[in-house]
């Protein structure tokens, strides 16, 4: 998966914000609020080549059933693809 180049993940307190920054004139276009698990997924997108690889990584970090992890990750990736913030390589 490839992240949209203009997105930056920022943590403000216990909030994880994915901010789309285009340029200095229009500094913020969109802001996406992510929970901790989604923020982890975002940070690890480029460390895996597939949703199943991400699920395996997630199972090493979180106490989650592999089938549930795979389903949840696939759902999140589909949502992010529809939003245009990631593309599948």
TIPA-674271 format. One record per residue (C-alpha): residue number from 1; residue in three letters; x, y, z. Coordinates in steps of 0.5 Angstrom, whole numbers, plus 2048, in hexadecimal, padded with zeros to 3 digits. Layout:
% residues N
<pt><n>NUM</n><res>ALA</res><c1>X</c1><c2>Y</c2><c3>Z</c3></pt>
...
***
This chain:
% residues 89
<pt><n>1</n><res>UNK</res><c1>800</c1><c2>800</c2><c3>800</c3></pt>
<pt><n>2</n><res>UNK</res><c1>802</c1><c2>807</c2><c3>7FF</c3></pt>
<pt><n>3</n><res>UNK</res><c1>800</c1><c2>80D</c2><c3>803</c3></pt>
<pt><n>4</n><res>UNK</res><c1>7FE</c1><c2>814</c2><c3>800</c3></pt>
<pt><n>5</n><res>UNK</res><c1>804</c1><c2>818</c2><c3>800</c3></pt>
<pt><n>6</n><res>UNK</res><c1>801</c1><c2>81E</c2><c3>803</c3></pt>
<pt><n>7</n><res>UNK</res><c1>7FF</c1><c2>81A</c2><c3>80A</c3></pt>
<pt><n>8</n><res>UNK</res><c1>802</c1><c2>81B</c2><c3>810</c3></pt>
<pt><n>9</n><res>UNK</res><c1>800</c1><c2>817</c2><c3>817</c3></pt>
<pt><n>10</n><res>UNK</res><c1>800</c1><c2>81B</c2><c3>81D</c3></pt>
<pt><n>11</n><res>UNK</res><c1>7FF</c1><c2>81A</c2><c3>824</c3></pt>
<pt><n>12</n><res>UNK</res><c1>7FB</c1><c2>81F</c2><c3>828</c3></pt>
<pt><n>13</n><res>UNK</res><c1>7FA</c1><c2>81C</c2><c3>82F</c3></pt>
<pt><n>14</n><res>UNK</res><c1>7F7</c1><c2>815</c2><c3>82F</c3></pt>
<pt><n>15</n><res>UNK</res><c1>7F4</c1><c2>817</c2><c3>828</c3></pt>
<pt><n>16</n><res>UNK</res><c1>7F8</c1><c2>815</c2><c3>821</c3></pt>
<pt><n>17</n><res>UNK</res><c1>7F6</c1><c2>81A</c2><c3>81B</c3></pt>
<pt><n>18</n><res>UNK</res><c1>7F8</c1><c2>818</c2><c3>814</c3></pt>
<pt><n>19</n><res>UNK</res><c1>7F8</c1><c2>81F</c2><c3>811</c3></pt>
<pt><n>20</n><res>UNK</res><c1>7F8</c1><c2>821</c2><c3>80A</c3></pt>
<pt><n>21</n><res>UNK</res><c1>7FD</c1><c2>826</c2><c3>808</c3></pt>
<pt><n>22</n><res>UNK</res><c1>7FE</c1><c2>829</c2><c3>801</c3></pt>
<pt><n>23</n><res>UNK</res><c1>802</c1><c2>82F</c2><c3>802</c3></pt>
<pt><n>24</n><res>UNK</res><c1>803</c1><c2>836</c2><c3>806</c3></pt>
<pt><n>25</n><res>UNK</res><c1>7FE</c1><c2>83A</c2><c3>803</c3></pt>
<pt><n>26</n><res>UNK</res><c1>7F8</c1><c2>834</c2><c3>805</c3></pt>
<pt><n>27</n><res>UNK</res><c1>7FC</c1><c2>831</c2><c3>80A</c3></pt>
<pt><n>28</n><res>UNK</res><c1>7F6</c1><c2>82C</c2><c3>80C</c3></pt>
<pt><n>29</n><res>UNK</res><c1>7F1</c1><c2>829</c2><c3>807</c3></pt>
<pt><n>30</n><res>UNK</res><c1>7EF</c1><c2>823</c2><c3>80B</c3></pt>
<pt><n>31</n><res>UNK</res><c1>7EF</c1><c2>820</c2><c3>812</c3></pt>
<pt><n>32</n><res>UNK</res><c1>7EE</c1><c2>819</c2><c3>814</c3></pt>
<pt><n>33</n><res>UNK</res><c1>7ED</c1><c2>816</c2><c3>81B</c3></pt>
<pt><n>34</n><res>UNK</res><c1>7F0</c1><c2>80F</c2><c3>81C</c3></pt>
<pt><n>35</n><res>UNK</res><c1>7F0</c1><c2>80B</c2><c3>822</c3></pt>
<pt><n>36</n><res>UNK</res><c1>7F6</c1><c2>808</c2><c3>825</c3></pt>
<pt><n>37</n><res>UNK</res><c1>7F6</c1><c2>801</c2><c3>821</c3></pt>
<pt><n>38</n><res>UNK</res><c1>7F4</c1><c2>805</c2><c3>81A</c3></pt>
<pt><n>39</n><res>UNK</res><c1>7FA</c1><c2>80A</c2><c3>81C</c3></pt>
<pt><n>40</n><res>UNK</res><c1>7FF</c1><c2>803</c2><c3>81D</c3></pt>
<pt><n>41</n><res>UNK</res><c1>7FC</c1><c2>801</c2><c3>816</c3></pt>
<pt><n>42</n><res>UNK</res><c1>7FE</c1><c2>807</c2><c3>813</c3></pt>
<pt><n>43</n><res>UNK</res><c1>805</c1><c2>807</c2><c3>815</c3></pt>
<pt><n>44</n><res>UNK</res><c1>806</c1><c2>800</c2><c3>813</c3></pt>
<pt><n>45</n><res>UNK</res><c1>803</c1><c2>801</c2><c3>80C</c3></pt>
<pt><n>46</n><res>UNK</res><c1>809</c1><c2>801</c2><c3>809</c3></pt>
<pt><n>47</n><res>UNK</res><c1>80C</c1><c2>7FB</c2><c3>80D</c3></pt>
<pt><n>48</n><res>UNK</res><c1>808</c1><c2>7F6</c2><c3>809</c3></pt>
<pt><n>49</n><res>UNK</res><c1>806</c1><c2>7F4</c2><c3>802</c3></pt>
<pt><n>50</n><res>UNK</res><c1>7FF</c1><c2>7F2</c2><c3>804</c3></pt>
<pt><n>51</n><res>UNK</res><c1>7F9</c1><c2>7F2</c2><c3>809</c3></pt>
<pt><n>52</n><res>UNK</res><c1>7FB</c1><c2>7EB</c2><c3>80B</c3></pt>
<pt><n>53</n><res>UNK</res><c1>802</c1><c2>7ED</c2><c3>80D</c3></pt>
<pt><n>54</n><res>UNK</res><c1>7FF</c1><c2>7F3</c2><c3>811</c3></pt>
<pt><n>55</n><res>UNK</res><c1>7FB</c1><c2>7EE</c2><c3>814</c3></pt>
<pt><n>56</n><res>UNK</res><c1>800</c1><c2>7EA</c2><c3>816</c3></pt>
<pt><n>57</n><res>UNK</res><c1>804</c1><c2>7F0</c2><c3>819</c3></pt>
<pt><n>58</n><res>UNK</res><c1>7FE</c1><c2>7F2</c2><c3>81D</c3></pt>
<pt><n>59</n><res>UNK</res><c1>7FD</c1><c2>7EC</c2><c3>820</c3></pt>
<pt><n>60</n><res>UNK</res><c1>805</c1><c2>7EC</c2><c3>823</c3></pt>
<pt><n>61</n><res>UNK</res><c1>803</c1><c2>7F3</c2><c3>826</c3></pt>
<pt><n>62</n><res>UNK</res><c1>7FB</c1><c2>7F2</c2><c3>828</c3></pt>
<pt><n>63</n><res>UNK</res><c1>7F8</c1><c2>7EC</c2><c3>82B</c3></pt>
<pt><n>64</n><res>UNK</res><c1>7F3</c1><c2>7EB</c2><c3>825</c3></pt>
<pt><n>65</n><res>UNK</res><c1>7F1</c1><c2>7E5</c2><c3>821</c3></pt>
<pt><n>66</n><res>UNK</res><c1>7F4</c1><c2>7E5</c2><c3>81A</c3></pt>
<pt><n>67</n><res>UNK</res><c1>7EE</c1><c2>7E4</c2><c3>817</c3></pt>
<pt><n>68</n><res>UNK</res><c1>7EB</c1><c2>7EA</c2><c3>81A</c3></pt>
<pt><n>69</n><res>UNK</res><c1>7F1</c1><c2>7EE</c2><c3>819</c3></pt>
<pt><n>70</n><res>UNK</res><c1>7F1</c1><c2>7ED</c2><c3>812</c3></pt>
<pt><n>71</n><res>UNK</res><c1>7EA</c1><c2>7EE</c2><c3>811</c3></pt>
<pt><n>72</n><res>UNK</res><c1>7EA</c1><c2>7F5</c2><c3>815</c3></pt>
<pt><n>73</n><res>UNK</res><c1>7F1</c1><c2>7F7</c2><c3>811</c3></pt>
<pt><n>74</n><res>UNK</res><c1>7EE</c1><c2>7F5</c2><c3>80A</c3></pt>
<pt><n>75</n><res>UNK</res><c1>7E8</c1><c2>7FA</c2><c3>80C</c3></pt>
<pt><n>76</n><res>UNK</res><c1>7EC</c1><c2>800</c2><c3>80E</c3></pt>
<pt><n>77</n><res>UNK</res><c1>7F0</c1><c2>7FF</c2><c3>808</c3></pt>
<pt><n>78</n><res>UNK</res><c1>7EA</c1><c2>7FF</c2><c3>804</c3></pt>
<pt><n>79</n><res>UNK</res><c1>7E7</c1><c2>805</c2><c3>807</c3></pt>
<pt><n>80</n><res>UNK</res><c1>7EE</c1><c2>809</c2><c3>806</c3></pt>
<pt><n>81</n><res>UNK</res><c1>7EE</c1><c2>807</c2><c3>7FF</c3></pt>
<pt><n>82</n><res>UNK</res><c1>7E7</c1><c2>80A</c2><c3>7FE</c3></pt>
<pt><n>83</n><res>UNK</res><c1>7EA</c1><c2>810</c2><c3>801</c3></pt>
<pt><n>84</n><res>UNK</res><c1>7F0</c1><c2>811</c2><c3>7FD</c3></pt>
<pt><n>85</n><res>UNK</res><c1>7F5</c1><c2>811</c2><c3>802</c3></pt>
<pt><n>86</n><res>UNK</res><c1>7F8</c1><c2>80A</c2><c3>800</c3></pt>
<pt><n>87</n><res>UNK</res><c1>7F9</c1><c2>807</c2><c3>7FA</c3></pt>
<pt><n>88</n><res>UNK</res><c1>7FB</c1><c2>7FF</c2><c3>7F9</c3></pt>
<pt><n>89</n><res>UNK</res><c1>801</c1><c2>7FE</c2><c3>7F6</c3></pt>
***
